[in-house]
Structure formats: structure tokens, C-alpha cells
Amino acid sequence: MKKLPINFFQEEVNYKLADINKVRSWINETIEAEKHQLGELNFILCTDEYLLKINQEYLDHDTYTDIITFDNSEEEGWIYGDIFISIERIKENAKSFGVKTADELHRVIIHGTLHLLGYPDKSKSEKQLMTQKEDFYLGRRAF
């Protein structure tokens, strides 16, 4: 199996992502299905405080969030990005939504990936399409 340029890092948390190679393949299949090519994609799993600092410094927002996506792509059709995910927020949201932590994490992983694929979620119709895409690709997981 070829190594996909999808990396997972941890900052201030100790979280083991299950089925990491299956997750990588699933992300890559999503990117290919959306007619893009994968350059490099970094997922940084972190704490609420770590992500809050990024939110304050780079986006001038003073709120907790579950995900921040930075698009580093320079060429149309190629995906390069850094996606920061708060594991604390994921666990809390999973509890609130009555889902498994891993399922909520997968939803957020694909949400960030969809942002890099050109799907915004600012308006009501954009949020609706984003949710449809999330549900579609979550349904394609083979793990």
C-alpha cells in the first residue's frame, strides 16, 4: 500500500486515532471523488486552549471551536492544508449529540476536508450542502 501524504499530529493531547490507514484511504477517496488530487494534508489534534489561541491569533475570534482549517493550496485541483481539531470539543460534542467520539471525529475530519475541496458553510444553503456531503462521505467509510 502506498503511503498517503496525510499526517496526524498531536499537540497537548494524547489521542490514538483508530484505523489510521483506513481513515487515510477514506480521506483520499473523498478527495478523488471530488476530482481533486492530494498534495499534503496535516491533521493536528489538540486541546481547546491550543485551538483557542490559533483562533485568536489567526482569525481574531475569541471563541472555542472544534475545527480550524487552513488552506495552503496554490494550484487549482490540488489539496494542501492544515486542519486543527480540538479533541476536547469533539468529545463534548459527541456526548451532546449522543454519538461515539470516533464518529464525531470522522465527521469533523471530513468537514475540514470538504472545506479544502471548496465547500463553504457560511449561509443556510451552504450549511445544508455541507451536511449532505458530510453524510454522504461518512456513509462511504469502510470501518
VMD Tcl script that draws the C-alpha trace (Angstrom):
set ca {
  {0.00 0.00 0.00}
  {1.41 3.40 -0.95}
  {1.84 5.93 1.83}
  {-0.61 8.77 1.51}
  {0.59 12.29 2.39}
  {-1.99 12.55 5.18}
  {-0.37 13.15 8.54}
  {-1.79 13.14 12.05}
  {-0.05 15.08 14.81}
  {-0.88 15.76 18.44}
  {-0.42 18.98 20.37}
  {-1.01 18.86 24.12}
  {-3.27 15.78 23.83}
  {-2.76 12.05 23.83}
  {-5.37 10.61 21.48}
  {-4.92 7.45 19.44}
  {-6.83 7.51 16.19}
  {-8.12 4.02 15.43}
  {-7.81 2.53 11.93}
  {-5.47 5.34 10.85}
  {-4.63 3.80 7.46}
  {-8.32 3.23 6.73}
  {-9.01 6.85 7.69}
  {-6.24 8.00 5.33}
  {-7.66 5.91 2.47}
  {-11.19 7.20 3.15}
  {-10.00 10.84 3.08}
  {-8.07 10.23 -0.13}
  {-11.09 8.51 -1.75}
  {-13.19 11.55 -0.81}
  {-10.66 13.89 -2.41}
  {-10.52 11.79 -5.58}
  {-14.33 11.55 -5.75}
  {-14.42 15.36 -5.70}
  {-11.98 15.45 -8.66}
  {-9.02 16.80 -6.71}
  {-5.54 15.49 -6.06}
  {-3.89 15.18 -2.69}
  {-0.72 17.14 -2.14}
  {-0.34 17.10 1.65}
  {-2.89 17.19 4.42}
  {-2.00 17.59 8.10}
  {-4.45 16.97 10.91}
  {-3.34 18.38 14.24}
  {-5.30 17.01 17.18}
  {-5.11 19.42 20.09}
  {-6.73 20.87 23.22}
  {-9.42 23.54 23.45}
  {-6.86 26.06 24.71}
  {-4.41 25.32 21.91}
  {-7.13 25.82 19.29}
  {-8.46 28.92 21.05}
  {-5.01 30.53 20.74}
  {-4.97 29.79 17.00}
  {-8.50 31.17 16.67}
  {-7.48 34.37 18.45}
  {-4.16 34.82 16.68}
  {-5.08 33.98 13.09}
  {-8.84 34.55 12.85}
  {-9.33 37.23 15.52}
  {-12.10 35.12 17.11}
  {-12.24 34.72 20.87}
  {-14.30 31.53 20.97}
  {-13.78 27.82 21.36}
  {-14.34 25.76 18.24}
  {-13.97 22.15 17.19}
  {-12.03 22.77 13.98}
  {-9.98 25.35 12.10}
  {-8.93 24.67 8.53}
  {-6.03 26.41 6.80}
  {-5.97 26.04 3.02}
  {-2.37 26.06 1.79}
  {-3.24 25.09 -1.78}
  {-1.65 27.16 -4.51}
  {-2.82 25.25 -7.56}
  {-6.41 24.59 -8.63}
  {-7.45 20.99 -8.10}
  {-4.74 20.20 -5.54}
  {-5.25 19.85 -1.80}
  {-2.68 21.16 0.67}
  {-3.83 22.09 4.14}
  {-3.57 22.03 7.90}
  {-6.65 21.09 9.91}
  {-6.60 21.70 13.66}
  {-9.15 19.73 15.69}
  {-9.90 20.08 19.40}
  {-10.27 16.59 20.85}
  {-11.90 18.10 23.95}
  {-14.57 19.78 21.80}
  {-15.06 16.55 19.80}
  {-15.64 14.54 22.98}
  {-18.05 17.13 24.36}
  {-19.97 17.40 21.08}
  {-20.16 13.61 20.74}
  {-21.71 13.43 24.20}
  {-24.18 16.24 23.35}
  {-25.17 14.60 20.05}
  {-25.31 11.09 21.52}
  {-22.71 9.67 19.11}
  {-19.38 7.90 19.54}
  {-16.30 10.11 19.84}
  {-14.74 8.39 16.81}
  {-17.83 9.10 14.69}
  {-17.83 12.77 15.66}
  {-14.11 12.98 14.93}
  {-14.66 11.43 11.49}
  {-17.44 13.95 10.80}
  {-15.13 16.84 11.67}
  {-12.24 15.35 9.68}
  {-14.39 15.12 6.56}
  {-15.87 18.58 7.26}
  {-12.40 20.13 7.19}
  {-11.50 18.16 4.08}
  {-14.67 19.38 2.35}
  {-13.68 22.98 3.15}
  {-10.40 22.37 1.32}
  {-12.40 20.92 -1.57}
  {-14.23 24.24 -1.92}
  {-17.35 23.78 0.19}
  {-18.09 26.79 2.40}
  {-20.67 26.74 5.20}
  {-21.50 30.38 5.91}
  {-25.06 30.59 4.52}
  {-28.00 28.33 5.28}
  {-27.87 26.69 1.83}
  {-24.09 26.19 2.09}
  {-24.51 24.56 5.52}
  {-27.20 22.30 4.08}
  {-24.96 21.17 1.22}
  {-22.03 20.70 3.61}
  {-24.15 18.46 5.86}
  {-25.33 16.44 2.84}
  {-21.72 15.96 1.70}
  {-20.60 15.01 5.21}
  {-23.38 12.43 5.49}
  {-22.62 11.05 2.03}
  {-18.91 10.57 2.68}
  {-19.45 9.29 6.22}
  {-21.66 6.65 4.64}
  {-18.75 5.58 2.44}
  {-16.49 4.70 5.37}
  {-15.48 1.05 5.31}
  {-14.56 0.89 9.00}
}
mol new
graphics top color blue
foreach p $ca { graphics top sphere $p radius 0.5 }
foreach p [lrange $ca 0 end-1] q [lrange $ca 1 end] { graphics top cylinder $p $q radius 0.2 }
display resetview
